[in-house]
Amino acid sequence: MPGATLDEIVAAYRLEHPQDKLSTARAQAALNVGSDPMARSVLIDPETNRGAR
């Protein structure tokens, strides 16, 4: 949704997932997630849907 406001994004999300009861505060927090020094990327094995080793 290029150019959409946060309120427009939340409204569209609520239409698809009303049971989630997404608030604008929770959506804003999700969109502002910073980097995590403990995070790492993992390749996913398409056959098992698990991390490849």
Backbone as CSV, one residue per row, in Angstrom:
resi,resn,N_x,N_y,N_z,CA_x,CA_y,CA_z,C_x,C_y,C_z
1,MET,0.829,-1.174,0.000,0.000,0.000,0.000,0.881,1.248,0.000
2,PRO,1.631,1.446,-1.068,2.518,2.613,-1.143,1.742,3.918,-0.935
3,GLY,2.262,4.768,-0.080,1.646,6.066,0.155,0.478,6.052,1.125
4,ALA,0.107,4.882,1.644,-1.024,4.793,2.561,-0.633,5.311,3.937
5,THR,-1.604,5.870,4.635,-1.368,6.313,6.006,-1.462,5.103,6.928
6,LEU,-1.001,5.269,8.151,-1.092,4.192,9.131,-2.551,3.801,9.365
7,ASP,-3.426,4.785,9.445,-4.851,4.500,9.641,-5.425,3.684,8.484
8,GLU,-5.004,3.980,7.255,-5.479,3.219,6.088,-4.964,1.781,6.123
9,ILE,-3.731,1.611,6.531,-3.151,0.271,6.622,-3.879,-0.544,7.684
10,VAL,-4.103,0.063,8.848,-4.806,-0.636,9.924,-6.226,-0.997,9.491
11,ALA,-6.911,-0.090,8.827,-8.275,-0.367,8.367,-8.296,-1.539,7.382
12,ALA,-7.352,-1.573,6.464,-7.280,-2.674,5.497,-6.964,-3.991,6.200
13,TYR,-6.061,-3.940,7.164,-5.704,-5.146,7.924,-6.913,-5.659,8.699
14,ARG,-7.640,-4.752,9.320,-8.822,-5.145,10.107,-9.891,-5.794,9.239
15,LEU,-10.004,-5.375,7.986,-10.966,-6.006,7.078,-10.609,-7.465,6.823
16,GLU,-9.327,-7.747,6.686,-8.861,-9.104,6.406,-8.757,-9.970,7.662
17,HIS,-8.447,-9.343,8.789,-8.196,-10.085,10.025,-8.904,-9.419,11.208
18,PRO,-10.231,-9.373,11.219,-10.939,-8.664,12.294,-10.716,-9.282,13.678
19,GLN,-10.424,-10.561,13.724,-10.218,-11.230,15.011,-8.936,-10.767,15.707
20,ASP,-7.995,-10.182,14.969,-6.736,-9.731,15.554,-6.867,-8.439,16.361
21,LYS,-7.909,-7.665,16.094,-8.143,-6.401,16.797,-6.888,-5.518,16.832
22,LEU,-6.267,-5.351,15.678,-5.048,-4.555,15.562,-5.303,-3.100,15.903
23,SER,-4.501,-2.560,16.815,-4.594,-1.140,17.157,-3.543,-0.372,16.360
24,THR,-3.746,0.927,16.239,-2.758,1.738,15.529,-1.442,1.760,16.304
25,ALA,-1.509,1.707,17.641,-0.276,1.691,18.441,0.520,0.413,18.172
26,ARG,-0.164,-0.726,18.101,0.530,-1.991,17.843,1.081,-2.029,16.426
27,ALA,0.335,-1.494,15.473,0.807,-1.441,14.094,2.035,-0.540,13.986
28,GLN,2.003,0.602,14.656,3.143,1.519,14.636,4.372,0.859,15.237
29,ALA,4.199,0.147,16.342,5.321,-0.548,16.980,5.888,-1.617,16.051
30,ALA,5.036,-2.328,15.350,5.492,-3.376,14.434,6.262,-2.793,13.252
31,LEU,5.847,-1.638,12.782,6.502,-1.018,11.634,7.810,-0.321,12.009
32,ASN,8.029,-0.086,13.297,9.231,0.608,13.748,10.232,-0.309,14.426
33,VAL,10.157,-1.575,14.137,11.072,-2.527,14.755,12.488,-2.233,14.280
34,GLY,13.399,-2.109,15.241,14.798,-1.856,14.929,15.550,-3.158,14.736
35,SER,16.816,-3.054,14.454,17.623,-4.250,14.275,17.882,-4.897,15.632
36,ASP,18.082,-6.194,15.613,18.350,-6.963,16.818,19.737,-7.576,16.692
37,PRO,20.673,-7.212,17.558,22.037,-7.742,17.431,22.111,-9.259,17.609
38,MET,21.088,-9.859,18.181,21.074,-11.309,18.373,20.383,-12.037,17.217
39,ALA,19.810,-11.299,16.283,19.095,-11.904,15.169,20.068,-12.434,14.123
40,ARG,19.644,-13.458,13.414,20.451,-13.987,12.313,19.515,-14.469,11.221
41,SER,20.002,-14.493,10.023,19.193,-14.991,8.916,19.443,-16.485,8.770
42,VAL,18.409,-17.194,8.330,18.484,-18.640,8.179,17.837,-19.013,6.859
43,LEU,18.504,-19.853,6.078,17.901,-20.364,4.858,16.848,-21.402,5.238
44,ILE,15.707,-21.368,4.572,14.629,-22.311,4.844,14.648,-23.403,3.785
45,ASP,14.605,-24.654,4.246,14.530,-25.801,3.345,13.082,-25.924,2.882
46,PRO,12.802,-25.744,1.583,11.429,-25.754,1.094,10.718,-27.095,1.290
47,GLU,11.470,-28.177,1.423,10.834,-29.486,1.608,10.345,-29.701,3.037
48,THR,11.074,-29.193,3.999,10.685,-29.409,5.394,10.137,-28.159,6.049
49,ASN,10.312,-27.003,5.407,9.902,-25.697,5.951,10.609,-25.403,7.268
50,ARG,11.831,-25.925,7.406,12.662,-25.693,8.583,13.974,-25.081,8.156
51,GLY,14.697,-24.577,9.112,16.008,-24.005,8.814,16.950,-25.043,8.235
52,ALA,17.590,-24.696,7.129,18.550,-25.605,6.501,19.860,-25.575,7.271
53,ARG,20.539,-26.686,7.317,21.819,-26.752,8.044,22.934,-27.068,7.118
